[in-house]
């Protein structure tokens, strides 16, 4: 059994689940790219793949994650996955996803390459399903990481094979999203995605900066906490850099020294407000 997840913290989570229930014993693999953002045109072709990789290189510039670009090779991950399926006809793949665009986009990208293995690919989509949190309250998780390991014993009963019909329809749906080549995709419901421009999150950023100059790390924390549609911090910082280039924002500090001491403010805003103590800024 090979488990597929789409977020780094879910690898250790599934490994804890396996410790509780050895009937799920197997390898846990992560698809690392976030296909909910960035260009997708001709994603399965060499040129499209390289264009996306170049875009990520720009996004990760001056971030703490610059080295990750060389660590993300989902094409090789799928190549190795298919090799294992070919070597062992009894092997199954379980794709775990929750109700968010990151997971659903990853699902579309992955399953579009596994049609030949129909009947051996299970999907567990925790869509609009209630779980119990640590306080004993019922909630509806958006990410797998919100679910307690013991609750996965209930979740595993939801595993079902991806149907032949889905293997026909879903890759066409993914191709449509790729041809739209939008900057951002978010989940409307089920597996339906909505396409938005790259500046989709700019308003969230500006709404926070409108209250005054913000330390970059505090701005990111506030934005990620308040946004209804989540994305990664590297993407938000890239949008800040783009807005600086457009004259909509200013950043005080040296990008080369990291994010910690950078301050984001509106153009022409007083510098005095940027010199607040760490606990206030």
Buried (B, 14 or more C-beta within 10 A) or exposed (E): BBBBBBBEEBEEBBBEBBEEEEEBEBBBBBBBBBBBBBBBEBBBEEEBBEBBBEBBEEBBBBBEBEEBBEEBBBEEBBEEBBEEBEEEEEBBBBBBBBBBBBBBBBBBBBBBBBBEBBEBBBBBBBBEBEBBEEEEEEEEBBBBBBBBBEBBBEBBEBBEBBEEEBBEEBBEBBBEBBEBBBBBBBBEEEBEBBBBEBBBBBEBBBEBBEEBBBBBBBBBBBBBEEEEBBBBBBBBBBBBBBBBEEEBBBBBBEBEEBBEBBBBBBEEBEEEBBEBEEEEB
